[in-house]
Amino acid sequence: MIVADPNYAPMYAPWSARVKTDRRDARTLADALRLEAYRPAHRRADRRRHVRAELAVRDSLVRTRTRYVALVRALVRREGLRLASGAAEPTRAKLATLPLPPRA
């Protein structure tokens, strides 16, 4: 089985119709295989895919934490106070030092 790279434009050179169908795709792929006008798709190793998945989860968590810290800063500013700048981790400790109004 050959997995062709779908982003390889020369593979689709003879194809000029605007309507995309499975039949036309199959014909185009068969022509590309016959003419050797395809590029095999690269599949990363399992270990590399696992590392990339972990990095994607970490990136999502960091972005979420950044949004929460920005929201906390905005809410504190709304009360006329300022949260000390610096790392995100001690945000809770920074909040504890502020004279925030009591909860309603």
Backbone as CSV, one residue per row, in Angstrom:
resi,resn,N_x,N_y,N_z,CA_x,CA_y,CA_z,C_x,C_y,C_z
1,MET,0.849,-1.166,0.000,0.000,0.000,0.000,0.897,1.232,0.000
2,ILE,0.545,2.203,-0.788,1.276,3.459,-0.861,0.367,4.558,-0.334
3,VAL,0.872,5.320,0.604,0.127,6.471,1.113,0.746,7.703,0.475
4,ALA,-0.011,8.351,-0.407,0.494,9.511,-1.129,0.240,10.778,-0.322
5,ASP,1.186,11.692,-0.407,1.065,12.981,0.263,-0.004,13.810,-0.456
6,PRO,-1.123,14.141,0.209,-2.202,14.873,-0.458,-1.846,16.321,-0.749
7,ASN,-0.770,16.835,-0.171,-0.372,18.224,-0.392,0.603,18.386,-1.558
8,TYR,0.917,17.304,-2.222,1.860,17.351,-3.334,1.118,17.747,-4.603
9,ALA,1.208,19.011,-4.966,0.417,19.582,-6.068,0.658,18.915,-7.422
10,PRO,1.900,18.568,-7.808,2.081,17.959,-9.139,1.279,16.680,-9.337
11,MET,0.918,16.022,-8.266,0.119,14.810,-8.385,-1.251,15.124,-8.987
12,TYR,-1.738,16.325,-8.763,-3.068,16.709,-9.238,-3.015,17.527,-10.525
13,ALA,-1.860,17.613,-11.153,-1.704,18.438,-12.350,-2.703,18.108,-13.459
14,PRO,-2.934,16.827,-13.803,-3.868,16.551,-14.901,-5.328,16.786,-14.515
15,TRP,-5.603,16.973,-13.275,-6.972,17.120,-12.803,-7.386,18.574,-12.900
16,SER,-8.398,18.880,-13.691,-8.802,20.269,-13.882,-10.278,20.503,-13.560
17,ALA,-11.034,19.458,-13.286,-12.460,19.636,-12.999,-12.636,20.286,-11.637
18,ARG,-13.709,21.013,-11.480,-13.964,21.705,-10.224,-14.726,20.832,-9.226
19,VAL,-15.413,19.826,-9.719,-16.210,18.966,-8.846,-15.328,17.837,-8.339
20,LYS,-15.272,17.693,-7.037,-14.438,16.659,-6.424,-15.322,15.466,-6.058
21,THR,-14.988,14.309,-6.604,-15.736,13.087,-6.290,-14.735,11.984,-5.967
22,ASP,-15.219,10.937,-5.323,-14.352,9.803,-5.011,-13.839,9.140,-6.286
23,ARG,-14.694,9.068,-7.281,-14.285,8.439,-8.545,-13.140,9.217,-9.194
24,ARG,-13.254,10.546,-9.217,-12.179,11.362,-9.798,-10.913,11.279,-8.959
25,ASP,-11.064,11.267,-7.637,-9.900,11.120,-6.762,-9.184,9.804,-7.036
26,ALA,-9.946,8.725,-7.166,-9.356,7.417,-7.427,-8.632,7.415,-8.769
27,ARG,-9.236,8.019,-9.768,-8.614,8.086,-11.089,-7.324,8.912,-11.033
28,THR,-7.373,10.039,-10.330,-6.200,10.902,-10.211,-5.073,10.181,-9.488
29,LEU,-5.411,9.483,-8.410,-4.388,8.751,-7.675,-3.807,7.610,-8.510
30,ALA,-4.653,6.930,-9.264,-4.168,5.848,-10.130,-3.233,6.396,-11.204
31,ASP,-3.598,7.534,-11.798,-2.728,8.163,-12.801,-1.406,8.597,-12.187
32,ALA,-1.465,9.174,-10.992,-0.244,9.623,-10.321,0.667,8.427,-10.017
33,LEU,0.072,7.308,-9.616,0.862,6.117,-9.332,1.504,5.575,-10.610
34,ARG,0.720,5.545,-11.676,1.232,5.032,-12.954,2.360,5.911,-13.482
35,LEU,2.224,7.245,-13.340,3.225,8.189,-13.849,4.338,8.472,-12.834
36,GLU,4.212,7.871,-11.657,5.135,8.131,-10.557,5.209,9.626,-10.238
37,ALA,4.053,10.260,-10.258,3.941,11.694,-9.976,3.350,11.904,-8.591
38,TYR,3.820,11.143,-7.650,3.331,11.278,-6.277,4.539,11.323,-5.345
39,ARG,4.297,11.728,-4.142,5.329,11.720,-3.110,4.766,10.928,-1.938
40,PRO,5.491,9.929,-1.477,4.980,9.151,-0.346,4.802,10.037,0.883
41,ALA,3.745,9.799,1.604,3.492,10.559,2.828,4.439,10.062,3.913
42,HIS,4.946,10.981,4.677,5.855,10.637,5.767,5.039,10.411,7.032
43,ARG,5.274,9.303,7.675,4.587,9.003,8.936,5.634,8.983,10.035
44,ARG,5.417,9.795,11.044,6.370,9.865,12.146,6.328,8.586,12.976
45,ALA,7.431,8.330,13.648,7.532,7.159,14.523,6.587,7.334,15.715
46,ASP,6.184,6.219,16.300,5.262,6.254,17.440,5.798,7.129,18.569
47,ARG,7.073,6.988,18.879,7.665,7.778,19.967,7.580,9.264,19.664
48,ARG,7.869,9.643,18.434,7.832,11.062,18.051,6.401,11.599,18.113
49,ARG,5.429,10.810,17.670,4.023,11.235,17.738,3.599,11.413,19.192
50,HIS,4.078,10.525,20.074,3.747,10.619,21.493,4.319,11.912,22.092
51,VAL,5.562,12.231,21.758,6.184,13.462,22.252,5.416,14.679,21.748
52,ARG,5.038,14.672,20.477,4.287,15.810,19.925,2.928,15.957,20.609
53,ALA,2.296,14.839,20.948,1.009,14.904,21.646,1.186,15.504,23.033
54,GLU,2.240,15.090,23.741,2.507,15.658,25.059,2.780,17.157,24.968
55,LEU,3.532,17.562,23.962,3.814,18.991,23.783,2.541,19.774,23.468
56,ALA,1.640,19.177,22.705,0.378,19.857,22.390,-0.468,20.036,23.645
57,VAL,-0.506,19.008,24.506,-1.262,19.119,25.760,-0.642,20.181,26.650
58,ARG,0.683,20.180,26.758,1.366,21.174,27.582,1.083,22.582,27.062
59,ASP,1.148,22.760,25.756,0.875,24.071,25.169,-0.537,24.535,25.504
60,SER,-1.484,23.620,25.428,-2.871,23.960,25.752,-3.011,24.370,27.218
61,LEU,-2.343,23.639,28.109,-2.413,23.978,29.526,-1.782,25.337,29.816
62,VAL,-0.650,25.616,29.200,0.018,26.906,29.409,-0.848,28.046,28.888
63,ARG,-1.451,27.859,27.721,-2.332,28.909,27.172,-3.533,29.148,28.086
64,THR,-4.108,28.070,28.626,-5.252,28.200,29.526,-4.847,28.953,30.789
65,ARG,-3.704,28.581,31.373,-3.228,29.264,32.571,-2.990,30.747,32.284
66,THR,-2.420,31.061,31.134,-2.162,32.454,30.761,-3.458,33.242,30.666
67,ARG,-4.486,32.625,30.080,-5.788,33.311,29.974,-6.392,33.561,31.350
68,TYR,-6.277,32.573,32.247,-6.817,32.752,33.602,-6.084,33.856,34.361
69,VAL,-4.765,33.900,34.244,-4.000,34.943,34.924,-4.382,36.311,34.365
70,ALA,-4.546,36.419,33.062,-4.950,37.687,32.454,-6.338,38.102,32.938
71,LEU,-7.241,37.132,33.071,-8.583,37.426,33.572,-8.532,37.911,35.016
72,VAL,-7.741,37.249,35.842,-7.599,37.665,37.238,-7.044,39.086,37.306
73,ARG,-6.036,39.369,36.495,-5.465,40.721,36.484,-6.517,41.755,36.084
74,ALA,-7.324,41.428,35.092,-8.368,42.363,34.649,-9.400,42.604,35.747
75,LEU,-9.795,41.534,36.433,-10.778,41.685,37.512,-10.200,42.487,38.676
76,VAL,-8.940,42.295,38.966,-8.292,43.057,40.036,-8.191,44.526,39.639
77,ARG,-7.837,44.784,38.387,-7.769,46.179,37.893,-9.126,46.858,37.976
78,ARG,-10.175,46.088,37.724,-11.524,46.640,37.790,-11.837,47.170,39.195
79,GLU,-11.207,46.581,40.201,-11.394,47.021,41.582,-10.446,48.162,41.948
80,GLY,-9.647,48.634,40.967,-8.732,49.737,41.204,-7.414,49.316,41.816
81,LEU,-7.105,48.049,41.775,-5.862,47.538,42.350,-4.973,47.001,41.233
82,ARG,-3.724,46.733,41.571,-2.798,46.159,40.594,-2.156,44.914,41.180
83,LEU,-2.066,43.922,40.358,-1.407,42.683,40.744,0.053,42.806,40.346
84,ALA,0.965,42.433,41.240,2.395,42.542,40.950,2.742,41.693,39.727
85,SER,3.633,42.207,38.896,4.039,41.467,37.711,5.020,40.370,38.110
86,GLY,5.261,39.473,37.199,6.194,38.375,37.458,5.642,37.063,36.959
87,ALA,6.161,35.997,37.499,5.779,34.644,37.071,4.319,34.360,37.398
88,ALA,3.737,33.443,36.662,2.317,33.125,36.835,2.061,32.240,38.047
89,GLU,3.034,31.426,38.439,2.819,30.455,39.515,2.386,31.101,40.834
90,PRO,3.037,32.213,41.293,2.648,32.782,42.595,1.469,33.749,42.528
91,THR,0.619,33.638,41.534,-0.512,34.561,41.396,-1.425,34.497,42.615
92,ARG,-1.671,33.307,43.140,-2.540,33.168,44.313,-1.938,33.912,45.510
93,ALA,-0.629,33.796,45.701,0.030,34.492,46.811,-0.025,36.004,46.611
94,LYS,0.118,36.449,45.382,0.036,37.889,45.094,-1.369,38.404,45.405
95,LEU,-2.375,37.613,45.062,-3.757,38.014,45.338,-4.008,38.124,46.845
96,ALA,-3.399,37.229,47.611,-3.616,37.230,49.053,-3.086,38.507,49.720
97,THR,-2.133,39.168,49.088,-1.565,40.395,49.666,-2.401,41.633,49.352
98,LEU,-3.356,41.530,48.454,-4.153,42.698,48.054,-5.362,42.878,48.972
99,PRO,-5.742,44.139,49.227,-6.944,44.397,50.027,-8.209,44.310,49.186
100,LEU,-8.595,43.102,48.829,-9.759,42.899,47.982,-11.033,43.093,48.808
101,PRO,-12.115,43.604,48.167,-13.389,43.741,48.893,-13.956,42.371,49.243
102,PRO,-14.747,42.278,50.292,-15.319,40.978,50.677,-16.268,40.458,49.599
103,ARG,-16.457,39.148,49.599,-17.362,38.522,48.614,-18.792,38.927,48.921
104,ALA,-19.573,39.043,47.877,-20.986,39.410,48.039,-21.846,38.208,48.245
